[in-house]
């Protein structure tokens, strides 16, 4: 399993990767679960996302 902390400006969400599933957890216990395919879509769309959010 890989666990990444994305700490920034007082928040510290985590990304856990294990057994073909990616889980993004926020500081309040909320979670988003992504499949490998969904993560690939997100990564592929990253350039478009950064244009929108700056």
C-alpha positions in Angstrom: 0.0 0.0 0.0 1.1 3.5 -0.7 -0.2 6.4 1.4 0.5 10.0 0.4 -0.2 13.1 2.5 -1.2 16.2 0.6 -0.8 18.8 3.4 -1.3 22.4 2.4 -2.6 25.5 4.2 -3.6 23.7 7.4 -5.4 20.8 5.6 -4.0 17.3 5.2 -6.0 15.0 2.9 -4.5 11.6 2.2 -4.4 9.4 -0.9 -4.1 5.7 -0.3 -3.4 3.2 -3.1 -3.9 -0.5 -2.6 -5.3 -3.5 -4.5 -6.3 -1.5 -7.6 -8.3 1.1 -5.6 -7.5 4.7 -4.8 -9.0 6.3 -1.7 -8.9 10.0 -1.1 -9.7 11.0 2.5 -10.3 14.5 3.9 -9.6 15.8 7.4 -13.2 15.2 8.4 -13.4 11.5 7.5 -15.0 11.9 4.1 -13.8 9.6 1.4 -13.8 9.3 -2.4 -13.0 5.9 -3.8 -11.6 5.7 -7.4 -10.8 2.8 -9.6 -7.6 2.6 -11.6 -9.6 3.7 -14.7 -11.1 6.7 -12.9 -7.7 7.8 -11.7 -6.4 7.6 -15.3 -9.2 9.9 -16.4 -8.3 12.3 -13.7 -4.6 12.3 -14.6 -5.4 12.6 -18.3 -7.6 15.7 -17.6 -5.0 17.3 -15.2 -3.9 19.9 -17.8 -7.5 21.0 -18.4 -8.2 21.1 -14.7 -5.1 23.3 -14.0 -6.3 25.8 -16.7 -9.6 26.2 -14.9 -8.3 26.4 -11.3 -5.1 28.3 -12.1 
